[in-house]
Amino acid sequence: MKAKDFDQKFDAGEDLTPYLDLAHAQRLGATHQRISIDLPLWLLERIDQEANQQGVSLQAIIQTSLVEHLALSKPQ
């Protein structure tokens, strides 16, 4: 299918999933980089407590906290 035809179908609100190869779809920015970070034990314990209260992983708390911090400090 030509891009022009695809765009027309999209603009018309048609379901485009039959035309997509979802087996090879990728989310942009979804690559990961493993890091190592040293944290004081008291901080790690506090983060772990928060994770347990929310029923999520320690990693999820750290990632969410970093995203929220960056959103708040975003230059205007």
Distance bins in CASP14 RR format, pairs under 12 A and 6 or more apart:
PFRMAT RR
TARGET T0000
AUTHOR 0000-0000-0000
RMODE 2
METHOD distances of the structure
MODEL  1
1 7 0 0 0 0 0 1 0 0 0 0 0
1 8 0 0 0 0 0 1 0 0 0 0 0
1 9 0 0 0 0 1 0 0 0 0 0 0
1 10 0 0 0 0 0 1 0 0 0 0 0
1 14 0 0 0 0 0 1 0 0 0 0 0
1 16 0 0 0 0 1 0 0 0 0 0 0
1 18 0 0 0 0 0 1 0 0 0 0 0
1 19 1 0 1 0 0 0 0 0 0 0 0
1 20 0 0 0 0 0 1 0 0 0 0 0
2 8 0 0 0 0 1 0 0 0 0 0 0
2 9 0 0 0 0 0 1 0 0 0 0 0
2 19 0 0 0 0 0 1 0 0 0 0 0
3 9 0 0 0 0 0 1 0 0 0 0 0
3 10 0 0 0 0 0 1 0 0 0 0 0
3 19 0 0 0 0 0 1 0 0 0 0 0
4 10 0 0 0 0 0 1 0 0 0 0 0
4 11 0 0 0 0 0 1 0 0 0 0 0
5 11 0 0 0 0 0 1 0 0 0 0 0
5 12 0 0 0 0 0 1 0 0 0 0 0
5 14 0 0 0 0 0 1 0 0 0 0 0
5 16 0 0 0 0 0 1 0 0 0 0 0
5 19 0 0 0 0 1 0 0 0 0 0 0
6 12 0 0 0 0 0 1 0 0 0 0 0
6 13 0 0 0 0 0 1 0 0 0 0 0
6 14 0 0 0 0 1 0 0 0 0 0 0
6 16 1 0 0 1 0 0 0 0 0 0 0
6 18 0 0 0 0 0 1 0 0 0 0 0
6 19 1 0 0 1 0 0 0 0 0 0 0
6 20 0 0 0 0 1 0 0 0 0 0 0
7 13 0 0 0 0 0 1 0 0 0 0 0
7 14 0 0 0 0 0 1 0 0 0 0 0
7 16 0 0 0 0 0 1 0 0 0 0 0
7 19 0 0 0 0 0 1 0 0 0 0 0
8 14 0 0 0 0 1 0 0 0 0 0 0
8 16 0 0 0 0 0 1 0 0 0 0 0
8 19 0 0 0 0 0 1 0 0 0 0 0
9 15 0 0 0 0 1 0 0 0 0 0 0
9 16 1 0 0 1 0 0 0 0 0 0 0
9 17 0 0 0 0 0 1 0 0 0 0 0
9 18 0 0 0 0 0 1 0 0 0 0 0
9 19 1 0 0 1 0 0 0 0 0 0 0
9 20 0 0 0 0 0 1 0 0 0 0 0
10 16 1 0 0 1 0 0 0 0 0 0 0
10 17 0 0 0 0 0 1 0 0 0 0 0
10 19 0 0 0 0 1 0 0 0 0 0 0
10 20 0 0 0 0 0 1 0 0 0 0 0
16 22 0 0 0 0 0 1 0 0 0 0 0
17 25 0 0 0 0 0 1 0 0 0 0 0
32 59 0 0 0 0 0 1 0 0 0 0 0
32 63 0 0 0 0 0 1 0 0 0 0 0
34 59 0 0 0 0 0 1 0 0 0 0 0
35 59 0 0 0 0 0 1 0 0 0 0 0
35 62 0 0 0 0 0 1 0 0 0 0 0
35 63 0 0 0 0 0 1 0 0 0 0 0
35 66 0 0 0 0 0 1 0 0 0 0 0
37 43 0 0 0 0 0 1 0 0 0 0 0
37 44 0 0 0 0 1 0 0 0 0 0 0
37 47 0 0 0 0 0 1 0 0 0 0 0
37 58 0 0 0 0 0 1 0 0 0 0 0
37 59 0 0 0 0 0 1 0 0 0 0 0
37 62 0 0 0 0 1 0 0 0 0 0 0
37 66 0 0 0 0 0 1 0 0 0 0 0
38 44 0 0 0 0 1 0 0 0 0 0 0
39 45 0 0 0 0 1 0 0 0 0 0 0
39 46 0 0 0 0 1 0 0 0 0 0 0
39 47 1 0 0 1 0 0 0 0 0 0 0
39 48 0 0 0 0 0 1 0 0 0 0 0
39 58 0 0 0 0 0 1 0 0 0 0 0
39 62 0 0 0 0 1 0 0 0 0 0 0
40 46 0 0 0 0 1 0 0 0 0 0 0
40 47 0 0 0 0 0 1 0 0 0 0 0
41 47 0 0 0 0 0 1 0 0 0 0 0
41 48 0 0 0 0 0 1 0 0 0 0 0
42 48 0 0 0 0 0 1 0 0 0 0 0
42 49 0 0 0 0 0 1 0 0 0 0 0
43 49 0 0 0 0 0 1 0 0 0 0 0
43 50 0 0 0 0 0 1 0 0 0 0 0
43 58 0 0 0 0 0 1 0 0 0 0 0
43 61 0 0 0 0 0 1 0 0 0 0 0
43 62 0 0 0 0 0 1 0 0 0 0 0
43 65 0 0 0 0 0 1 0 0 0 0 0
44 50 0 0 0 0 0 1 0 0 0 0 0
44 51 0 0 0 0 0 1 0 0 0 0 0
44 58 1 0 0 1 0 0 0 0 0 0 0
44 59 0 0 0 0 0 1 0 0 0 0 0
44 61 0 0 0 0 0 1 0 0 0 0 0
44 62 0 0 0 0 1 0 0 0 0 0 0
45 51 0 0 0 0 0 1 0 0 0 0 0
45 52 0 0 0 0 0 1 0 0 0 0 0
45 58 0 0 0 0 0 1 0 0 0 0 0
46 52 0 0 0 0 0 1 0 0 0 0 0
46 53 0 0 0 0 0 1 0 0 0 0 0
46 58 0 0 0 0 0 1 0 0 0 0 0
46 61 0 0 0 0 1 0 0 0 0 0 0
46 62 0 0 0 0 0 1 0 0 0 0 0
46 65 0 0 0 0 0 1 0 0 0 0 0
47 53 0 0 0 0 0 1 0 0 0 0 0
47 54 0 0 0 0 0 1 0 0 0 0 0
47 56 0 0 0 0 0 1 0 0 0 0 0
47 57 0 0 0 0 0 1 0 0 0 0 0
47 58 1 0 1 0 0 0 0 0 0 0 0
47 59 0 0 0 0 1 0 0 0 0 0 0
47 60 0 0 0 0 0 1 0 0 0 0 0
47 61 1 0 1 0 0 0 0 0 0 0 0
47 62 1 0 0 1 0 0 0 0 0 0 0
47 63 0 0 0 0 0 1 0 0 0 0 0
47 64 0 0 0 0 0 1 0 0 0 0 0
47 65 0 0 0 0 1 0 0 0 0 0 0
47 66 0 0 0 0 0 1 0 0 0 0 0
48 54 0 0 0 0 0 1 0 0 0 0 0
48 55 0 0 0 0 0 1 0 0 0 0 0
48 56 0 0 0 0 0 1 0 0 0 0 0
48 57 0 0 0 0 1 0 0 0 0 0 0
48 58 1 0 1 0 0 0 0 0 0 0 0
48 59 0 0 0 0 0 1 0 0 0 0 0
48 60 0 0 0 0 0 1 0 0 0 0 0
48 61 0 0 0 0 1 0 0 0 0 0 0
48 62 0 0 0 0 0 1 0 0 0 0 0
49 55 0 0 0 0 0 1 0 0 0 0 0
49 58 0 0 0 0 1 0 0 0 0 0 0
49 61 0 0 0 0 1 0 0 0 0 0 0
50 56 0 0 0 0 1 0 0 0 0 0 0
50 57 0 0 0 0 0 1 0 0 0 0 0
50 58 0 0 0 0 1 0 0 0 0 0 0
50 60 0 0 0 0 0 1 0 0 0 0 0
50 61 1 0 1 0 0 0 0 0 0 0 0
50 62 0 0 0 0 1 0 0 0 0 0 0
50 64 0 0 0 0 1 0 0 0 0 0 0
50 65 0 0 0 0 1 0 0 0 0 0 0
51 57 1 0 0 1 0 0 0 0 0 0 0
51 58 1 0 1 0 0 0 0 0 0 0 0
51 59 0 0 0 0 1 0 0 0 0 0 0
51 60 1 0 0 1 0 0 0 0 0 0 0
51 61 1 0 1 0 0 0 0 0 0 0 0
51 62 0 0 0 0 1 0 0 0 0 0 0
51 63 0 0 0 0 0 1 0 0 0 0 0
51 64 0 0 0 0 1 0 0 0 0 0 0
51 65 0 0 0 0 0 1 0 0 0 0 0
52 58 0 0 0 0 1 0 0 0 0 0 0
52 60 0 0 0 0 0 1 0 0 0 0 0
52 61 0 0 0 0 1 0 0 0 0 0 0
53 61 0 0 0 0 1 0 0 0 0 0 0
54 60 0 0 0 0 1 0 0 0 0 0 0
54 61 1 0 0 1 0 0 0 0 0 0 0
54 64 0 0 0 0 1 0 0 0 0 0 0
54 65 0 0 0 0 0 1 0 0 0 0 0
55 61 0 0 0 0 1 0 0 0 0 0 0
56 62 0 0 0 0 0 1 0 0 0 0 0
56 63 0 0 0 0 1 0 0 0 0 0 0
56 64 0 0 0 0 1 0 0 0 0 0 0
56 65 0 0 0 0 0 1 0 0 0 0 0
57 63 0 0 0 0 1 0 0 0 0 0 0
57 64 0 0 0 0 0 1 0 0 0 0 0
58 64 0 0 0 0 0 1 0 0 0 0 0
58 65 0 0 0 0 0 1 0 0 0 0 0
59 65 0 0 0 0 0 1 0 0 0 0 0
59 66 0 0 0 0 0 1 0 0 0 0 0
60 66 0 0 0 0 0 1 0 0 0 0 0
60 67 0 0 0 0 0 1 0 0 0 0 0
61 67 0 0 0 0 0 1 0 0 0 0 0
61 68 0 0 0 0 0 1 0 0 0 0 0
62 68 0 0 0 0 0 1 0 0 0 0 0
62 69 0 0 0 0 0 1 0 0 0 0 0
63 69 0 0 0 0 0 1 0 0 0 0 0
63 70 0 0 0 0 0 1 0 0 0 0 0
64 70 0 0 0 0 0 1 0 0 0 0 0
64 71 0 0 0 0 0 1 0 0 0 0 0
65 71 0 0 0 0 0 1 0 0 0 0 0
65 72 0 0 0 0 0 1 0 0 0 0 0
66 72 0 0 0 0 0 1 0 0 0 0 0
66 73 0 0 0 0 0 1 0 0 0 0 0
67 73 0 0 0 0 0 1 0 0 0 0 0
67 74 0 0 0 0 0 1 0 0 0 0 0
68 74 0 0 0 0 0 1 0 0 0 0 0
END
